[in-house]
Amino acid sequence: MLIASTIEEKLRAAFSPLHLEVVNESNNHNVPPNSESHFKVTLVSNRFDGERLIKRHRAVNSVLSEELAGTVHALALHTYTEDEWQNIAGNAPLSPNCMGG
C-alpha cells in the first residue's frame, strides 16, 4: 500500500474529517523519483474544536508515529476546525519551495 493511502486511512479513522487532503510533495525535493518522503496534510475535523494548534499537531503525529519513524521525512500539517476552514474559504497555504539538502 502506498504511504499516502496509509496516511489517509489512519487519519480518516482517527479524526472523521470533514475534509482531508494528503499530497505527496516528494517530487518537489531532492529525493529519488517515486519517493514517498514528504507530505502535506490538510485536515478539517470537529475534533479540533477548542484545541490549540500544537495539540492538533501532536494528535496527528501520534496517529502517524509509525510512518514518521519510518520513511516519512517531512509532514506539513494544516489542521482546521470547520469554522476556520470556512473562514479561509477552503484554501490551505501552499508549501514553500525546497531549499535543497
N, C-alpha and C positions, 0 to 999 in steps of 0.2 A: 504494500500500500504506500502511496506517496505520502511524504511527510505533511504536505499541505492538507491532504484529506484527513490524516490523523488529527492534526491540529483542529480542523473544523469540527470533526466528530466529537472530540473531547470538549470543546468549548460549547457546542450545542447542548450536550448532555449536562454540563455543569451550570450554564447560565440561561438556558431557554431564551436565546436572544431574539429581539425584535428585528435586528439587523446584524448580519455577520458577513464580513468580507476578509478572506485570507489571501494575500497576494505574495507570491514567491518573487522577491526582488533580487534574487541571487545574480541574475544576469546583469544587474547594474553595478556589480562589484568584481573585484579581481579574483575570481574563482573559476574552476574548470566549467566547461559547458555542462548544462543539465544538472547543476548543483542545486541542492535544497538546504541552503545555509542561512539565508537572510529573508526574513518575512515581515510583512506589515499586516497587522490585525486591526480591523475596525470592528468594535463590538458595542452594541447598544442593548442594554438589559435593565429591566426593572430592579434587578438585584443590586444595582449600583445606587439606587435612591438613598440619599443621605450618607453615602460613603465618600471619603476623601480619595483623591486620585491615587495616592500611594497604596491605600488599602485595596483599591480595584486592581492595580498592577500586581500587587502581591498575590491576590486571589488567582489571577490569570497565570502568573508564574508558577504557582503551586500546582495548578491543574496540568501545566505543561512541563513540570520538573524533569520528567524523563527525556523529553525532546531537548530541553535546554542543557541537560547534562551530556547529551549526545552530539548530533550533527548540527543542531541549530546554533549558529554563531551569534546572530543578531535578531532581535524581535522588537519591532517598533509597535507600540501599543497606543491605540486611540480608543479610550473607553468612555462611554457616554450613557447618561440616563435618557429616557425618551424625550423629555423636555429639552435637554441640552442638544440632542441630535436635531430636533426641530428648529432650535434657535440658530444653528449653523447651516440650516437648510440641507442637511444630509451630505455635507462636504467635509470630509476629514482632510487634514493638511497633506500636502504632497511630501514625500520623503526627500531629504536633501541628496545632492549628488554625492557619490562615493569620493572619499578623499584619498583613496589608494590604500595599499598595505595589505 
